[in-house]
Amino acid sequence: MENKQIAIPRFGDADVLTIQSTQIPEPQAGEVLVKVAFAGVNPIDVKTRSGLGWAAAQNKDNLPWVPGYDISGKIVRCGQGTSQFEDGDLVAGFVGFPVRGGGYSQYLCVPESELSLVPSSVTLEAAAVLPLAGQTAAQALNKAEVKEGDRVLILAGAGGVGHLAVQIAVAAKAEVYTSCRGDNLDYLATLGAHAINYEFAPVSERLEEVDVLIDLIGGDAALDALKCLKDDATVITVPTVTAELICEKAKLLGFNAMGMLVDPEPEQLETMLYMVGVGLLKVEIQHVYPMSEVKEAHRQIESGHTRGKVLLDMQC
Ligand SMILES: NC(=O)c1ccc[n+]([C@@H]2O[C@H](COP(=O)([O-])OP(=O)(O)OC[C@H]3O[C@@H](n4cnc5c(N)ncnc54)[C@H](OP(=O)(O)O)[C@@H]3O)[C@@H](O)[C@H]2O)c1
């Protein structure tokens, strides 16, 4: 049997993505072999494929490189010294972040410490939505110390991180505002947010007295949103490219501002899987592409208008 993987043989546009065939790896001590069902596609995959950012710099002499940090699937072999899982367990994980990657594989060996058990009430599609995006959403809101009654503005509520951040903030009993295109207004209202159409007018013309800004866009949209904030407000700016600029401007205006880098925490993923299982969190999947259509999946992310997540079906 072969192990098909999607690789980046050189940096470039979506056309560089190539399917390669390798042997199914053997799990080393502390590792398990996962038969990957679904792999999540994240903006960082697209950025790295283009040769931008830290993961690209770290892997430039290590091409072809297999991207992918979000996986769900089934354990098919346990390496020596493992104790957490058994063959046949269904798992999900935020794996190999940020340098190793590897999630765009049909079979992947990972340290068992990077995985969480998927409850029977959660589909493997839903489980693959959560690792990177869900933990970014949860960690951004934790950093901001969002509490009941806070007026929270989340830029880009319809995206992979945003749709989960909106729901977690609503569950914390915050008053949640979010920006989106006209097409996403109804969707975000169903998640419990006050949705603001950014195509109609800048957000700063529609909102004031905000306690917490969760910026998932960066650049001009984030600079505009600073005008909506109360004195002493907190700003968490998530896109790394403009984080320094936004933090500098926000601090000059007297706000408490910080960037962030998501940190894989299997226990936090377990909590989110539980929340999905009991219906407290709804995942949105724009499209599941067969692995052979990975170029289209990357182009969809590059459009900047994905609702929820894009997944790759690694078994077809
Ligand atoms: N620092 C970290 O650790 C970390 C972790 C995860 C993600 N990130 C970064 O965070 C950002 C968001 O990630 P993501 O996975 O959520 O991206 P994504 O899923 O690709 O975001 C797409 C969403 O952005 C919305 N959007 C586009 N332009 C907008 C605008 N001007 N105003 C408001 N919404 C807009 C779109 O909604 P409409 O169609 O309604 O416009 C779409 O739903 C990316 O830059 C990513 O690289 C950083």
The ligand as a Tripos MOL2 file, in Angstrom:
@<TRIPOS>MOLECULE
LIG
   48    52     1     0     0
SMALL
NO_CHARGES

@<TRIPOS>ATOM
      1 N1         -1.2830   34.2560   14.8540 N.am      1 LIG1
      2 C1         -1.8080   33.0480   14.8000 C.2       1 LIG1
      3 O1         -1.4510   32.1550   15.5820 O.2       1 LIG1
      4 C2         -2.8950   32.7610   13.7870 C.ar      1 LIG1
      5 C3         -3.6680   31.6060   13.9180 C.ar      1 LIG1
      6 C4         -4.7140   31.4060   13.0170 C.ar      1 LIG1
      7 C5         -4.9670   32.3260   12.0230 C.ar      1 LIG1
      8 N2         -4.1570   33.4130   11.9000 N.ar      1 LIG1
      9 C6         -4.4440   34.4430   10.8640 C.3       1 LIG1
     10 O2         -5.7230   35.0020   11.1980 O.3       1 LIG1
     11 C7         -6.4120   35.3690   10.0030 C.3       1 LIG1
     12 C8         -7.7990   34.7310    9.9820 C.3       1 LIG1
     13 O3         -7.6710   33.3280    9.8290 O.3       1 LIG1
     14 P1         -8.9030   32.4630    9.2990 P.3       1 LIG1
     15 O4         -8.4650   31.0510    9.2810 O.co2     1 LIG1
     16 O5        -10.1440   32.8110   10.0430 O.co2     1 LIG1
     17 O6         -9.0290   33.0100    7.8070 O.3       1 LIG1
     18 P2        -10.1610   32.7290    6.7240 P.3       1 LIG1
     19 O7        -11.0380   31.6210    7.1640 O.co2     1 LIG1
     20 O8         -9.5150   32.6060    5.3880 O.co2     1 LIG1
     21 O9        -11.0180   34.0990    6.7400 O.3       1 LIG1
     22 C9        -11.9290   34.3150    5.7310 C.3       1 LIG1
     23 C10       -12.9730   35.2970    6.2120 C.3       1 LIG1
     24 O10       -12.4720   36.6360    6.2090 O.3       1 LIG1
     25 C11       -13.5770   37.4900    6.0180 C.3       1 LIG1
     26 N3        -13.1410   38.8000    5.5060 N.ar      1 LIG1
     27 C12       -12.3720   39.0550    4.4110 C.ar      1 LIG1
     28 N4        -12.1600   40.4010    4.3130 N.ar      1 LIG1
     29 C13       -12.8080   40.9800    5.3700 C.ar      1 LIG1
     30 C14       -12.9370   42.3220    5.8440 C.ar      1 LIG1
     31 N5        -12.3580   43.3490    5.2150 N.pl3     1 LIG1
     32 N6        -13.6430   42.5410    6.9760 N.ar      1 LIG1
     33 C15       -14.2180   41.5070    7.6380 C.ar      1 LIG1
     34 N7        -14.1450   40.2260    7.2400 N.ar      1 LIG1
     35 C16       -13.4300   39.9570    6.1320 C.ar      1 LIG1
     36 C17       -14.4460   36.7500    5.0300 C.3       1 LIG1
     37 O11       -15.7930   37.0760    5.3060 O.3       1 LIG1
     38 P3        -16.6710   37.8740    4.1990 P.3       1 LIG1
     39 O12       -16.8150   36.9030    3.0630 O.co2     1 LIG1
     40 O13       -17.9300   38.1760    4.9480 O.co2     1 LIG1
     41 O14       -15.8370   39.0530    3.8090 O.co2     1 LIG1
     42 C18       -14.1800   35.2710    5.3100 C.3       1 LIG1
     43 O15       -15.2510   34.6410    5.9740 O.3       1 LIG1
     44 C19        -5.4890   34.9580    8.8440 C.3       1 LIG1
     45 O16        -4.6990   36.0730    8.4940 O.3       1 LIG1
     46 C20        -4.5990   33.8890    9.4690 C.3       1 LIG1
     47 O17        -3.3590   33.7560    8.8170 O.3       1 LIG1
     48 C21        -3.1280   33.6550   12.7500 C.ar      1 LIG1
@<TRIPOS>BOND
     1     1     2 1
     2     2     3 2
     3     2     4 1
     4     4     5 ar
     5     4    48 ar
     6     5     6 ar
     7     6     7 ar
     8     7     8 ar
     9     8     9 1
    10     8    48 ar
    11     9    10 1
    12     9    46 1
    13    10    11 1
    14    11    12 1
    15    11    44 1
    16    12    13 1
    17    13    14 1
    18    14    15 2
    19    14    16 1
    20    14    17 1
    21    17    18 1
    22    18    19 2
    23    18    20 1
    24    18    21 1
    25    21    22 1
    26    22    23 1
    27    23    24 1
    28    23    42 1
    29    24    25 1
    30    25    26 1
    31    25    36 1
    32    26    27 ar
    33    26    35 ar
    34    27    28 ar
    35    28    29 ar
    36    29    30 ar
    37    29    35 ar
    38    30    31 1
    39    30    32 ar
    40    32    33 ar
    41    33    34 ar
    42    34    35 ar
    43    36    37 1
    44    36    42 1
    45    37    38 1
    46    38    39 2
    47    38    40 1
    48    38    41 1
    49    42    43 1
    50    44    45 1
    51    44    46 1
    52    46    47 1
@<TRIPOS>SUBSTRUCTURE
     1 LIG1         1 GROUP 0 **** ****
